[in-house]
């Protein structure tokens, strides 16, 4: 890849000396910056809007530290795995217990949001990144080949395609972990949210899915009709909304609208979407876009994915991928100013 490409710029260097690049996509309506570190969505700009729509930072060390999940593409298994272990085909696999010394969160140190991806190709409107995960890394079986493609496919539309193959049975569940604040304000207060989900995974201690699935009706988690968010006053949000029983063709599942009138529509193939209110976000006082310091409720994390802790709950949609199969996720974000 030519270093003179104006769409590619140095972003920083990791502690081990590895260089990180920033790739900027622009179609005149939407401008999106993607990092080779973590396949991070670092910046999203809609024409006519004077701020980024997602939280991010210009500091590489912050992405490698307290903001490791912000904007990153997290796998091979996003979210939590209870007790840091799971059984597959008669064998027990054990993973890093990086949450409360007991559970696995975001695949631990083996998470793809902590790796430098290979820049395979790019144009003004798309970038393709690749990664190979070795067998046994983090306790996960199989040599897995991952491709992530971000593309501007229509005015105001960012599309992400993630494909994975493996040479041994394994678990695969990827999610982009961007935090969205469409107003560029200190918190997402005043944003309005709708989610096309009739059920949710009941969370228990440590925000792990208990295995119980309930109707959203009569609960604080009913977003089938648009509701205005009140950070710190609403019920805590760090749970999965059940969209389907399996991956399906992409369809619109969620709308987030800022008080400013900027709107984001989410389309995805995935059967679930995790919503996190950032009430306990830890960014180490990171200074982000617009010179703001990210703090509690700064933005809303919206993570299209398979249901969390599926390896522990046989009734959940399976996240097992076997040799000869291909995992394929498509997620689209559509932005407009009303």
N, C-alpha and C positions, 0 to 999 in steps of 0.2 A: 504494500500500500504506500503510495507516494507521500512522503512527509510534507510536500509542498501543497497538498490538498487543503484549501482554505476551510473546509468543513471539519478538519481534524486538528486538534490543538493539544499540547501537553496540559495535563491537569495537575500532576503531582507525582511524587515518588514514594513508594512504600518503604518501610524501615529496612527491608532486605535489598533495596536498590531497584526494585522493579518499577518501571515507568507506567503511568496510567494516562490514558488518552481520553479526551472528550470529543465526541462526534456530534455535530449539530445537523439536524434535519430541518428543512424549511421549504414550505410550499407557497409562501406568501400569506397564508391564513394562520397557520400554526407553525411554531418553531419549538423543537424539542431537542434537548441535550441529553445524550446517553453516555455513560462512562463505561470504559472497558473493565473497571473494577466493579464487580457485583452486577454487571448489566444494569446499573442504576439509572433510573429516570431522574436526572439531576435538575432539570428546569423545563417548564412548559409555559409557553407564551402564546396567547391568542391575540391576533391583530386588533388594535384598538383598546386593549386592556393593559394598564401601565404596571402590572406586577405579574410575577409567576403564580401559577395556579396550584403549585405543589411546593412543599417545604423542601429545602435543600441548603447546601453550603458550598462555599468555594474552597474549603479546607480539606485536603486529602486525609490528614491525620484524624480529623473528626469522623469521616466516613469509615476509616479503619478502626475507630474506637466507639464512642458512645452513640453515633448515628449509623451504626452498621446496618440496620434494617431499613432505613429511610430511603424509599425509592427502589430498593434492591429487588432482584429476582431471586426468590428464596426457594431452595430445594436442596437435596433431592426430595426431602419431606419437610414441608413447611408446617408451622404450628407445632403442637405438642404431641409427644408420644409418652403415655403414662408409664411410670416405673422404668423408663429408659430401656425397655426391651420389648420384643415382639416375636411371635412364632410364625414360621412359614415353611410349609412342606415338611413338618416334623422336626424342624431345627429351631432353636432359640437364638436370636441375635441380640446382642447388647450394644447400646449406644452411649454416647457421652451424656452424663446426667448433669446438664448445665443449668437446670432450673431447680432451685431449692435443694440441690444435692440429690434429687430423686428422679426427676423427669427430664426428658429431652425436649428442647425448644429450638425450632428452626435448624435442626440437624447439628447443632453445636458448632464446633470449629470447622467441621466439614461442610458447612453451609455454602451454597454457591454464591451467596451475596458477599462472601468474604474472599472470593477468588478473582484473579485477573483472567478475563476471558480473551480468547483470540479474535482479533478483528478480521473476519473473513472477507467481507465485501461491503461496499457502501456506494450509494448515489446521493444526490441531494435530498431524496425523499425516503431512503431506507438504509438500514444497517443490519448486517448479520454477524452474530457473535457465536463462537463455538467453544465447547469445553468438554474434556474427557475426565470422568470421575473414576478413579481406580477401584478395583474390587477390594472390599474390606475397609475402605476409608470411612472413618467414623462409625464403623461397625456395619455399614450397609453393603449388602452383597451385589456382585455384578460389576463388570466394567461397563459404564454407561456413557453414551455419546449424546451430548445435549447441543441443540441449536436454538438460539433465540433470535427472532427477527422482529425488529421494530420498523414500522412503515407508516408514512402519511398516505392514506389510501383514498381520501376524499377531503374536501374542504372542512377543516376543523376536526378531523378524525385521525387518531393514533391507533394503530392496530399492532398487537403483539401476538406472534405465533411462537409457541414453544413445542419442540418435538424431541423425543427421547427414544433411544433404543438401548437394549441391554443384552449381554450374553449369558445372563443367569437371572432367575426369578428374583424380583426385588420389589420395593415399594417406591412409587413416584407420585409426588404431589407438589406441584409448583404454584407459586403465587407472586405476582408483583405486589410489593408492600409500600406503595406510594401513600403519602399522607396528603390530603386535599384540603385547601382553604381557598375558595374561589374569590374571596374578597381581599386577600392580602392583608388581613387584620390580625390582631394578636391572638384571637380565638375564632372558632367557627360559629360563634353565637349568631343567631338569625338565619343560618342556613336551613333550608327545607329539604327533607329526605323522604323518598318513597322507595320501598323494596317490594318486589313481587314475590313474596314468600309467605306461605300460610303456616309454616312450622319453623322451629328453631331447635338447636341442640342445647339441652339444659347444661349450663356450666356448673361445676362444683369447685372444691378447693383448688387453688392454683389456676383457676380458669380452665381446667381440663373438662372436656366433654364427658359427662357421666355415662353416656349411652342412652339416656332418655331423650325422646323427641316429643315436644309439646306443640300444641296449636298456639299461634301468636294471639288469637282472639282473647280479649280481656286482659292482656298483659302489657307491660310497657314496651314490648318489642313488636307491636303491631304497627307496621309502616305501610300497610297496603293502601292507605290514604295518606296523602302528603301531610307531614307534621313538621313544625318548626322546632329546631333543636335548642336546648338551653344547657350548655355545658356546666357540669357540676350540680345541676338541679335535676336533670333526667336520671333515670336508673342507669347504673353502670353498663357500659357497652364494651364487651370483649367476648363475643360469641359468634357462632356460625348460624346464618340463616339458610334454611334448606330450600333450594330452588328446584331440585329434581332428584331422581333416584340414580341417575347416571349422566355421563357426559352426553351432550346433544348438540344439534346445530346451534350456532350463535343466535341469541335472542336478547332483547333488552330486558334487564332485570332490575335496574336501579336508576333513579334520577336524583341528583344533588343540585340544588339551586341556591346560589349565594344571595345575600340581601342586595348585592349590587346588580343582580339580574343575570350574572354569568351562570350558565347551566352546563352540567356534565351528565351525559347519559352513558351508562355502562351496558355493554353487550358482552356475553361470554358463553362459552361452551360448558363451563364448569357447573357442577351440581350444587355448589355452595358458595356463599360469600361471607367472609369474616369481617365484622365491623368492630373497630377499636377506637374508643373515644379519646385516646391519648391522655387520659387522666393521670396515668402514672409514667408518662414518657420520660426517659432519661437521655438528655442530649448533652450533658456536661456543660451547659451554658453556651452551646454552640451558637455562633452568629451566622444567620442564614441570609437568604435573599432579602433585599430591602434593608439590610442592617439590623434585622429583628433578632432577638434572642428567643429561641424556641423554648416554650414552657408548657405546662399542663394545658390540655385542650387546644393546643395551637392549630391542630388540623385533624381531620378524620381519616383514619386508615381504612381503606376499602380493598379487600383481598379476595379476588375470585379464585376458588380452589375446590378441591375435593373436601368432603367432610373431615373435620380434624380427628386425630387419633383413631382413624379407621383401622389400623392394624390391631387395635385392642377391642374393637366392637364389630362382631361378625355381621350384625344387621345393617351396618353402614355400607354405602356404596364402596366397593373394593378399590384400593389404590395399588393393587399388585400389577406389575408389568412383567411379562414373560418373553423369553427369546422369540423372535419372529413377529412380535407385536410392536406397534408404535404408539407411544403416548403423544397426543396432539391436542394442545390447548390453543384456542383463539380467544383473545379478549380485546375489545375495542372500547375506546373512550371517545365520545363525541362531544365537542364543546361548541357553545354558541352564546352570544350575548343578546338577551331579550330586551 
